[in-house]
Amino acid sequence: MKTILKATGVAALLMLGACGGNADDKAADNIEAMTENRADALDAQADATGNEQVSDMLEDRADNVREMGDDAADKADDNDDARVEQQVKNQM
């Protein structure tokens, strides 16, 4: 009986460790918000320009920023590494 209780306790601790709520989850949310804001600003610039080539370039850049943000957020969450947020800030 004691062995079953110990095994259940260990399993519960392992499950708690795997279920998020850590700094990496907050960092992933921050990364997504930061890159989405930057991409929205680039889209606004694209809309404001009268030059179609510049507009296309800015829209492509916005798409790249969004993709980079999604990838970085996944990396922070998957690797349980909140430091990725600072790396993204440095890139922007």
C-alpha positions as CSV (number, residue, x, y, z in Angstrom):
1,M,0.0,0.0,0.0
2,K,2.8,2.4,0.9
3,T,4.5,1.7,-2.5
4,I,1.3,2.5,-4.4
5,L,0.9,5.8,-2.5
6,K,4.5,6.7,-3.2
7,A,4.1,5.9,-6.9
8,T,0.9,7.9,-7.1
9,G,2.7,10.9,-5.4
10,V,5.6,10.7,-7.8
11,A,3.3,10.5,-10.8
12,A,1.3,13.5,-9.5
13,L,4.5,15.6,-9.1
14,L,5.6,14.7,-12.6
15,M,2.2,15.7,-14.0
16,L,2.4,19.1,-12.1
17,G,5.8,19.7,-13.6
18,A,4.6,19.2,-17.1
19,C,1.5,21.4,-16.9
20,G,2.8,24.9,-17.5
21,G,2.1,28.1,-15.6
22,N,5.8,28.8,-15.5
23,A,7.9,31.7,-16.6
24,D,8.3,30.1,-20.1
25,D,4.6,30.2,-20.6
26,K,4.5,33.9,-19.7
27,A,7.5,34.5,-22.0
28,A,5.8,32.8,-24.9
29,D,2.7,35.0,-24.4
30,N,4.9,38.1,-24.3
31,I,6.8,37.0,-27.4
32,E,3.6,36.5,-29.3
33,A,2.2,39.9,-28.2
34,M,5.4,41.8,-28.9
35,T,5.9,40.3,-32.4
36,E,2.2,40.8,-33.3
37,N,2.4,44.4,-32.3
38,R,5.5,44.9,-34.4
39,A,3.9,43.1,-37.4
40,D,0.7,45.3,-37.0
41,A,2.9,48.4,-37.1
42,L,4.6,47.2,-40.3
43,D,1.2,46.4,-41.9
44,A,0.0,50.0,-41.0
45,Q,3.1,51.4,-42.6
46,A,2.4,49.3,-45.7
47,D,-1.1,50.6,-45.8
48,A,0.1,54.2,-45.5
49,T,2.6,54.1,-48.3
50,G,1.7,54.9,-51.9
51,N,4.5,52.8,-53.3
52,E,3.3,49.3,-54.1
53,Q,6.8,47.7,-54.0
54,V,7.5,49.2,-50.5
55,S,4.0,48.1,-49.4
56,D,4.7,44.6,-50.5
57,M,8.1,44.6,-48.8
58,L,6.6,45.8,-45.5
59,E,3.8,43.2,-45.7
60,D,6.3,40.4,-46.3
61,R,8.4,41.7,-43.4
62,A,5.3,41.7,-41.2
63,D,4.6,38.1,-42.2
64,N,8.2,37.2,-41.3
65,V,8.0,38.9,-37.9
66,R,4.8,36.9,-37.1
67,E,6.3,33.6,-38.2
68,M,9.5,34.4,-36.2
69,G,7.3,35.2,-33.1
70,D,5.4,32.0,-33.4
71,D,8.5,30.0,-33.7
72,A,10.2,31.7,-30.8
73,A,7.1,31.4,-28.6
74,D,7.0,27.6,-29.4
75,K,10.7,27.4,-28.6
76,A,10.3,29.2,-25.3
77,D,7.4,26.9,-24.3
78,D,8.8,23.6,-25.6
79,N,12.3,24.2,-24.1
80,D,11.0,25.7,-20.9
81,D,13.3,28.6,-21.5
82,A,12.0,32.1,-20.7
83,R,15.3,33.6,-21.9
84,V,14.1,33.3,-25.4
85,E,11.9,36.4,-24.8
86,Q,15.1,38.6,-24.3
87,Q,16.6,37.1,-27.4
88,V,13.5,38.1,-29.4
89,K,13.6,41.6,-27.9
90,N,17.3,41.9,-29.0
91,Q,16.4,40.9,-32.6
92,M,13.6,43.4,-32.9
